[in-house]
Amino acid sequence: MFARQVEALCGPGDIVVGISTSGNSANVVRGLQFARESGLATFAFTGENGGQCAEFADLTLAVPSPVTARVQECHLIAGHLLCDLAELAFAGTSSTISGC
């Protein structure tokens, strides 16, 4: 499913982000694999050791916890920080992220 979305929606210069608490969600792994084979940049949000997702990600944020809730909480915070950084980059400002 995710591989087909990557195929349909992504193009040169895009970054594909996969999110899997275990790092082993088959659909997410296949999406990252397809992205990598298509020459796209890949990033994975995972737990513990990164699982199979880490094999197909250029960069992996592997939260070192076996507790699903902790992994997802960290993913949420990291996702918000990345969105803030992207907004700052697109706005062309060098100010710091508010609240940090």
Sine and cosine of phi, psi and omega as CSV:
sin_phi,cos_phi,sin_psi,cos_psi,sin_omega,cos_omega
0.00,0.00,-0.78,0.63,-0.05,-1.00
-0.94,0.33,-0.53,0.85,0.05,-1.00
-0.88,0.47,-0.65,0.76,0.01,-1.00
-0.92,0.39,-0.59,0.80,0.06,-1.00
-0.91,0.42,-0.68,0.73,0.03,-1.00
-0.87,0.50,-0.71,0.71,-0.01,-1.00
-0.87,0.49,-0.68,0.73,-0.08,-1.00
-0.98,0.20,-0.55,0.83,-0.20,-0.98
-0.95,-0.30,-0.27,0.96,-0.13,-0.99
-0.96,-0.26,0.49,-0.87,0.03,-1.00
-0.61,-0.79,-0.03,-1.00,-0.02,-1.00
-0.80,0.60,0.70,-0.71,0.02,-1.00
1.00,0.00,-0.14,0.99,0.00,-1.00
-0.99,0.17,0.38,-0.93,0.09,-1.00
-0.89,-0.46,0.79,-0.62,0.04,-1.00
-0.99,-0.15,0.81,-0.59,-0.01,-1.00
-0.93,-0.35,0.83,-0.56,0.06,-1.00
-0.94,-0.33,0.69,-0.73,0.00,-1.00
-0.84,-0.55,0.88,-0.48,0.01,-1.00
-0.51,-0.86,0.89,-0.46,-0.03,-1.00
-0.84,0.55,-0.68,0.73,0.01,-1.00
-0.99,0.13,-0.42,0.91,-0.12,-0.99
0.99,0.11,0.08,1.00,-0.08,-1.00
-0.83,-0.56,0.22,0.97,0.04,-1.00
-0.89,0.46,0.87,-0.49,-0.12,-0.99
-0.84,0.55,-0.69,0.72,-0.01,-1.00
-0.90,0.43,-0.65,0.76,0.00,-1.00
-0.93,0.37,-0.67,0.74,0.03,-1.00
-0.86,0.51,-0.73,0.68,-0.01,-1.00
-0.90,0.43,-0.60,0.80,0.05,-1.00
-0.90,0.45,-0.70,0.71,0.03,-1.00
-0.92,0.40,-0.63,0.78,0.01,-1.00
-0.89,0.46,-0.72,0.69,0.02,-1.00
-0.88,0.47,-0.67,0.74,0.01,-1.00
-0.87,0.49,-0.73,0.69,0.00,-1.00
-0.87,0.49,-0.72,0.70,-0.01,-1.00
-0.91,0.42,-0.40,0.92,0.00,-1.00
-1.00,-0.01,0.02,1.00,0.04,-1.00
0.99,0.13,0.26,0.97,0.02,-1.00
-1.00,0.04,0.44,-0.90,0.09,-1.00
-0.96,0.27,0.59,-0.81,-0.05,-1.00
-0.75,-0.66,0.59,-0.81,0.02,-1.00
-0.65,-0.76,0.67,-0.74,0.00,-1.00
-0.82,-0.57,0.72,-0.70,0.20,-0.98
-0.98,-0.18,0.88,-0.47,-0.02,-1.00
-0.65,-0.76,-0.03,-1.00,0.14,-0.99
-0.94,-0.34,0.18,-0.98,0.05,-1.00
0.62,0.78,-0.95,-0.32,-0.15,-0.99
-1.00,-0.04,0.05,1.00,0.02,-1.00
1.00,-0.06,-0.34,0.94,0.02,-1.00
0.83,0.55,-0.42,-0.91,-0.02,-1.00
-0.93,0.36,-0.45,0.90,0.02,-1.00
-0.85,0.53,-0.61,0.79,-0.05,-1.00
-0.88,0.47,-0.45,0.89,0.00,-1.00
-0.92,0.40,-0.45,0.89,-0.08,-1.00
-0.91,-0.40,0.19,0.98,-0.01,-1.00
-0.95,-0.32,0.70,-0.72,0.10,-1.00
-0.93,0.37,-0.60,0.80,0.07,-1.00
-0.71,-0.71,0.60,-0.80,0.01,-1.00
-0.74,-0.68,0.75,-0.66,0.19,-0.98
-0.98,-0.18,0.98,-0.18,-0.02,-1.00
-0.97,-0.24,0.96,-0.28,-0.01,-1.00
-0.95,0.30,0.84,-0.54,-0.10,-0.99
-0.98,0.18,0.92,0.39,0.01,-1.00
-0.51,-0.86,0.62,-0.78,0.10,-1.00
-1.00,0.06,-0.03,1.00,-0.07,-1.00
-1.00,-0.04,0.91,-0.42,-0.06,-1.00
-0.79,0.61,-0.72,0.70,-0.04,-1.00
-0.87,0.49,-0.66,0.75,0.00,-1.00
-0.92,0.40,-0.67,0.75,0.01,-1.00
-0.87,0.49,-0.74,0.67,-0.03,-1.00
-0.92,0.40,-0.58,0.81,0.06,-1.00
-0.89,0.46,-0.69,0.72,0.02,-1.00
-0.91,0.41,-0.64,0.77,0.04,-1.00
-0.88,0.48,-0.65,0.76,0.00,-1.00
-0.88,0.47,-0.74,0.68,0.01,-1.00
-0.89,0.45,-0.74,0.68,-0.01,-1.00
-0.89,0.46,-0.64,0.77,0.03,-1.00
-0.88,0.47,-0.68,0.73,0.04,-1.00
-0.90,0.43,-0.65,0.76,0.03,-1.00
-0.89,0.45,-0.67,0.75,0.03,-1.00
-0.90,0.44,-0.65,0.76,0.05,-1.00
-0.89,0.46,-0.68,0.74,0.05,-1.00
-0.88,0.48,-0.69,0.72,0.01,-1.00
-0.90,0.44,-0.65,0.76,0.03,-1.00
-0.89,0.45,-0.69,0.73,0.02,-1.00
-0.88,0.48,-0.67,0.75,0.03,-1.00
-0.90,0.44,-0.66,0.75,0.00,-1.00
-0.91,0.42,-0.69,0.72,0.00,-1.00
-0.94,0.33,-0.48,0.88,0.02,-1.00
-0.98,0.19,-0.24,0.97,0.01,-1.00
0.95,0.31,0.44,0.90,-0.01,-1.00
-0.95,-0.30,0.43,-0.90,0.01,-1.00
-0.94,-0.35,0.23,0.97,0.00,-1.00
-0.93,0.36,0.33,-0.95,-0.02,-1.00
-0.99,0.16,0.30,-0.95,0.03,-1.00
-0.91,0.40,0.78,-0.63,-0.03,-1.00
-0.90,0.43,0.68,-0.73,0.05,-1.00
1.00,0.03,-0.10,0.99,-0.01,-1.00
-0.95,-0.32,0.00,0.00,0.00,0.00
